[in-house]
């Protein structure tokens, strides 16, 4: 079946409240695209040109609608002076922290706000964004996820201990993270112009399997409100929010972020499979796009027919959102997913999510 719209036309229609030819498909695929191209996943994350090429070719092969971007869950450690490892070993799927930059209480005071142009993986992220921009695609950059940044910089167990015993240390560092993220925003807006940029905000350690909703409200919420207000003050309009894993108890706070921002801009919400689409529509449906949350491991462990039915169910529920829907997994596509199971998303979108 041929699509009547290009991926760019389809996403533009969705973001502007028009009806596309079919629902967009974004498989949240990173390491998978390297495997598909026959390259080590470590090369994908360490080389911006390879990172972009793998994503571009995979999108062309499958026909899905994702824009190449750079990001990973261990963000924050390398950027603030720690060390990460790239995923070259068997079983590795993404960068991981080797050394946390904050190991003592004194480190919190010593650590300085880094230059975004040279900090950690930012040069790689900028390289991917420049190649996307050259082809008329959005330049995507990663900010937000303050608990994730903090946990990766401090080490999660240390952060959780300090949240209870030394909360002032956590607050002090997160204040620095906020200032750093504003600098990253300025850098991308100055480089491309706000109208050509898009924000990606992912939070893994924010999961209620790690922190309580009260801890999210105390340590993260004020800063999430501040950075979201800041990006709108700079003229950005589109935000992809990925509250990873079980964040059901944080859902009211994400709604509070939108209310504090006056429901400006357009958000695409991609929660983990633990959060029912119906709850997302209730919270955001009057304004924002809901991106489906098909169970990620199923793409690797189940058959094509089973994945197709999971996508069908997700589509039928997501299409009830009045502000639009995208078919996605609830987190990154497993790197070892069989290509035919990834393609099941395209089959499902064309069969069950076409308009007219």
TACOR-V356626 format. One record per residue. N is the residue number from 1. RES is the residue in one letter. SS is DSSP state (a for helix, b for strand, c for the rest). Layout:
# TACOR-V356626
n->(N | N)
res->(RES | RES)
ss->(SS | SS)
This chain:
# TACOR-V356626
n->(1 | 2 | 3 | 4 | 5 | 6 | 7 | 8 | 9 | 10 | 11 | 12 | 13 | 14 | 15 | 16 | 17 | 18 | 19 | 20 | 21 | 22 | 23 | 24 | 25 | 26 | 27 | 28 | 29 | 30 | 31 | 32 | 33 | 34 | 35 | 36 | 37 | 38 | 39 | 40 | 41 | 42 | 43 | 44 | 45 | 46 | 47 | 48 | 49 | 50 | 51 | 52 | 53 | 54 | 55 | 56 | 57 | 58 | 59 | 60 | 61 | 62 | 63 | 64 | 65 | 66 | 67 | 68 | 69 | 70 | 71 | 72 | 73 | 74 | 75 | 76 | 77 | 78 | 79 | 80 | 81 | 82 | 83 | 84 | 85 | 86 | 87 | 88 | 89 | 90 | 91 | 92 | 93 | 94 | 95 | 96 | 97 | 98 | 99 | 100 | 101 | 102 | 103 | 104 | 105 | 106 | 107 | 108 | 109 | 110 | 111 | 112 | 113 | 114 | 115 | 116 | 117 | 118 | 119 | 120 | 121 | 122 | 123 | 124 | 125 | 126 | 127 | 128 | 129 | 130 | 131 | 132 | 133 | 134 | 135 | 136 | 137 | 138 | 139 | 140 | 141 | 142 | 143 | 144 | 145 | 146 | 147 | 148 | 149 | 150 | 151 | 152 | 153 | 154 | 155 | 156 | 157 | 158 | 159 | 160 | 161 | 162 | 163 | 164 | 165 | 166 | 167 | 168 | 169 | 170 | 171 | 172 | 173 | 174 | 175 | 176 | 177 | 178 | 179 | 180 | 181 | 182 | 183 | 184 | 185 | 186 | 187 | 188 | 189 | 190 | 191 | 192 | 193 | 194 | 195 | 196 | 197 | 198 | 199 | 200 | 201 | 202 | 203 | 204 | 205 | 206 | 207 | 208 | 209 | 210 | 211 | 212 | 213 | 214 | 215 | 216 | 217 | 218 | 219 | 220 | 221 | 222 | 223 | 224 | 225 | 226 | 227 | 228 | 229 | 230 | 231 | 232 | 233 | 234 | 235 | 236 | 237 | 238 | 239 | 240 | 241 | 242 | 243 | 244 | 245 | 246 | 247 | 248 | 249 | 250 | 251 | 252 | 253 | 254 | 255 | 256 | 257 | 258 | 259 | 260 | 261 | 262 | 263 | 264 | 265 | 266 | 267 | 268 | 269 | 270 | 271 | 272 | 273 | 274 | 275 | 276 | 277 | 278 | 279 | 280 | 281 | 282 | 283 | 284 | 285 | 286 | 287 | 288 | 289 | 290 | 291 | 292 | 293 | 294 | 295 | 296 | 297 | 298 | 299 | 300 | 301 | 302 | 303 | 304 | 305 | 306 | 307 | 308 | 309 | 310 | 311 | 312 | 313 | 314 | 315 | 316 | 317 | 318 | 319 | 320 | 321 | 322 | 323 | 324 | 325 | 326 | 327 | 328 | 329 | 330 | 331 | 332 | 333 | 334 | 335 | 336 | 337 | 338 | 339 | 340 | 341 | 342 | 343 | 344 | 345 | 346 | 347 | 348 | 349 | 350 | 351 | 352 | 353 | 354 | 355 | 356)
res->(X | X | X | X | X | X | X | X | X | X | X | X | X | X | X | X | X | X | X | X | X | X | X | X | X | X | X | X | X | X | X | X | X | X | X | X | X | X | X | X | X | X | X | X | X | X | X | X | X | X | X | X | X | X | X | X | X | X | X | X | X | X | X | X | X | X | X | X | X | X | X | X | X | X | X | X | X | X | X | X | X | X | X | X | X | X | X | X | X | X | X | X | X | X | X | X | X | X | X | X | X | X | X | X | X | X | X | X | X | X | X | X | X | X | X | X | X | X | X | X | X | X | X | X | X | X | X | X | X | X | X | X | X | X | X | X | X | X | X | X | X | X | X | X | X | X | X | X | X | X | X | X | X | X | X | X | X | X | X | X | X | X | X | X | X | X | X | X | X | X | X | X | X | X | X | X | X | X | X | X | X | X | X | X | X | X | X | X | X | X | X | X | X | X | X | X | X | X | X | X | X | X | X | X | X | X | X | X | X | X | X | X | X | X | X | X | X | X | X | X | X | X | X | X | X | X | X | X | X | X | X | X | X | X | X | X | X | X | X | X | X | X | X | X | X | X | X | X | X | X | X | X | X | X | X | X | X | X | X | X | X | X | X | X | X | X | X | X | X | X | X | X | X | X | X | X | X | X | X | X | X | X | X | X | X | X | X | X | X | X | X | X | X | X | X | X | X | X | X | X | X | X | X | X | X | X | X | X | X | X | X | X | X | X | X | X | X | X | X | X | X | X | X | X | X | X | X | X | X | X | X | X | X | X | X | X | X | X | X | X | X | X | X | X | X | X | X | X | X | X | X | X | X | X | X | X)
ss->(c | c | c | c | c | c | a | a | a | a | a | a | a | a | a | c | c | c | c | c | c | b | c | b | b | c | c | c | c | c | a | a | a | a | a | a | a | c | c | c | a | a | a | a | a | a | c | a | a | a | a | a | a | a | a | a | a | a | a | a | a | a | c | c | c | c | c | c | c | c | c | c | c | c | c | c | c | c | c | c | c | c | b | b | b | c | c | c | c | c | c | c | c | c | c | b | b | b | b | c | c | c | c | c | a | a | a | a | a | a | c | c | c | c | c | c | c | c | c | c | c | a | a | a | a | a | a | a | a | a | a | a | a | a | c | c | c | c | b | b | b | b | c | c | c | a | a | a | a | a | a | a | a | a | c | a | a | a | a | a | a | a | a | a | a | c | a | a | a | a | a | a | a | a | a | a | a | a | a | a | a | a | a | a | a | a | a | a | a | a | a | a | c | a | a | a | b | b | b | b | b | b | b | c | c | c | c | c | c | c | c | c | a | a | a | a | a | a | a | a | a | a | a | a | a | a | a | a | a | a | a | a | a | c | c | c | c | b | b | b | b | b | b | c | c | c | c | a | a | a | a | a | a | a | a | a | a | a | a | a | c | c | c | c | c | b | b | b | b | c | c | c | c | c | c | c | a | a | a | a | a | a | a | a | c | c | c | c | b | b | b | c | c | b | c | c | c | a | a | a | a | c | c | a | a | a | a | a | a | a | a | a | a | a | a | a | a | a | c | c | c | c | c | c | b | b | b | c | b | c | c | c | c | c | c | c | c | c | a | a | a | a | a | a | a | a | a | a | a | a | a | a | c | b | c | c)
